[in-house]
Amino acid sequence: MDSNPQIQTTACPDCGYSYNNTPLRHPLPRIGSLLRTNDPLTEEEEVIFRDFLGDRQSILSQLGARILSIKALLRELEISQSELQMAITQRNRLLNPIRRMPPELLREIFLHGAGYYMDAEKHLPSATHSLDLKFPPWSFSRVCRSWKEIIIHTPLLWTRVKVDSNKIIKKYDSHARPKDPQLPLGLSLLSLYLSRSAALPLTVYLDIYSLKWDDYTYAISTLIASSSQRWESLFLGSGRGFDCEDKLFSSDSFPLLRMLWALENSNSKINIRAPNLRSWSTVGVTNTGLIQFSTALLQITDHSISNVSASVALIRVGGWLPDLQKLTVRDLIEDFTPSSQNPVKLLYIKELSVVQTSSAYSRKALERFFCGISCPKLVSLSVIAHDSLEHTIQGFEERSAFNLEHLDFTNSTNIFQRGLKNTVSMKSLVIRDIAKTVVPSVKSILSYLEPLDTVPVVPFPNLHRLELHLCSPILELDSLESLFLCVSSRLSSSSGNGSVSPHEVFITAPDSQAREMLDHPRLGELRLLGMKVDIVAL
């Protein structure tokens, strides 16, 4: 029955317990049978069972004591583990490189984090309200004392001011009562924000609604107007206006103002006396009668117009801005007015950018716009659209007789393949959305840069930089092979000057394509030719 040999081991020095290495077996069949009945034990069985029970109770007590001891030891180990983990975490935090970072580098990080280096025209209208304490630069100053000192003494962080009176009402005056005691808090924060910018030029975004039955708007407007001599860029939102009396401004109120941006239906009653104003941007039909220009619009050299018809755009640039040098037109809308037979001659336009993100009516709108202008001095053309415009651009080139140096376009417009005739002066090409709607073919695009056997003249002979932006996930393995063959053919052409062209190639592609290109053997050969080739994965 229970005849397992007992192997004695050395007793534990802490509790005196020693255990048997041989585990106890489950009851033998005889024990199971006896437990199910009241049959008496035999004399031998009784002796064996009593012998087994002899010291088992003391062993059981020893096991209990040992378990308690091990539990106590486990708790001690867990406490030690927790304390060590905390000590490691604390020391890692103390050794964090951010503690050793010089203030000059921290300032640059804060400026990037606050969006200072972003394009103001693209980002400020959607930027965070300047009085929202949960966002930069306020939030940076609440991390630690050293950061707070850097933030407070970095005036550049406080030079982009966005004031939305409606958000001030919601945040600091939940019942929209301007005379509520909470109102001074918003004005105090705004005053503090402006003071921290020191005497630096300001980029200001205003979206202020007039409340005629109180002095709320006037209080904010007066505070903002006090810094008008430092305004460098002014963005006007859709609010009913910066409703200030003329007495708040004088003939020298805007000496630094160079850029004005106005949102659709902006009825801002500001009399712009800005001798240095050069850039004017609008989104929608802005009532220019309420934005009064005391100085002539002849000084405007950079204009951006969005969400208007082609006829409105032509009237704006042809009738109001005769000395324009840079024009950006975005998202032209459907036009129902009769078109003019005589194109507007824009004598000084050097840069023209047309962006059409919507496909509805886009082709007709773009055709009407391009057919209505002539730009003899144009050197830079950008056309971002979804429709084929090769014939439209051909007519535009014939009327203008320009010599382009820079061309930026989406592949679907077919401008590169069949649009332009005069490419001698072209120095840079940017081709976007390659293979977005058609089968990817970098080879077919590069074929237009190769000299023909019948006409051994190098196309785009002065091409310096080529950008290819691929957007199809379908892998095209021979892109660099095609590029190498294209460059080789241009080098070996009899009309070539012996130098590699283009000198720089910049390619963006989906991750799988970019990885294949970076591992392609032709990449090294292109660089040995003296080309700068950069490939970026998206």
Sequence and secondary structure as in RCSB ss.txt:
>XXXX:A:sequence
MDSNPQIQTTACPDCGYSYNNTPLRHPLPRIGSLLRTNDPLTEEEEVIFRDFLGDRQSILSQLGARILSIKALLR
ELEISQSELQMAITQRNRLLNPIRRMPPELLREIFLHGAGYYMDAEKHLPSATHSLDLKFPPWSFSRVCRSWKEI
IIHTPLLWTRVKVDSNKIIKKYDSHARPKDPQLPLGLSLLSLYLSRSAALPLTVYLDIYSLKWDDYTYAISTLIA
SSSQRWESLFLGSGRGFDCEDKLFSSDSFPLLRMLWALENSNSKINIRAPNLRSWSTVGVTNTGLIQFSTALLQI
TDHSISNVSASVALIRVGGWLPDLQKLTVRDLIEDFTPSSQNPVKLLYIKELSVVQTSSAYSRKALERFFCGISC
PKLVSLSVIAHDSLEHTIQGFEERSAFNLEHLDFTNSTNIFQRGLKNTVSMKSLVIRDIAKTVVPSVKSILSYLE
PLDTVPVVPFPNLHRLELHLCSPILELDSLESLFLCVSSRLSSSSGNGSVSPHEVFITAPDSQAREMLDHPRLGE
LRLLGMKVDIVAL
>XXXX:A:secstr
            TTT     SS      HHHHHHHTS     HHHHHHHHHHHTTHHHHHHHHHHHHHHHHHHHH
HHHHHHHHHHHHHHHHHHHT GGGT  HHHHHHHHHHHTTTTS HHHHGGGS  TT TTSTTTGGGGS HHHHHH
HHT GGGG EEEEEHHHHHHHH TT  TTSTTHHHHHHHHHHHHHHTTT  EEEEEE    TTSSHHHHHHHHHH
TTGGGEEEEEE SSS     GGG  TTS SS  EEEE TT    EEE  TT  EEEEES   TTTEEESS GGG 
 EEEEES BHHHHHHIIIII TT  EEEEE  B   S   SS EE TT  EEEEE    TTHHHHHHHHHHTEE 
TT  EEEEE SS  HHHHHHHHHHH    SEEEEEGGG HHHHT S  TT  EEEEEEETSSS   HHHHHGGGS
  SSS   SSTT  EEEEEE  SS  TTHHHHHHHHHHHHHHSTT  SS SSSEEEEEE HHHHHHHHT HHHHH
HHHTT EEEEEE 
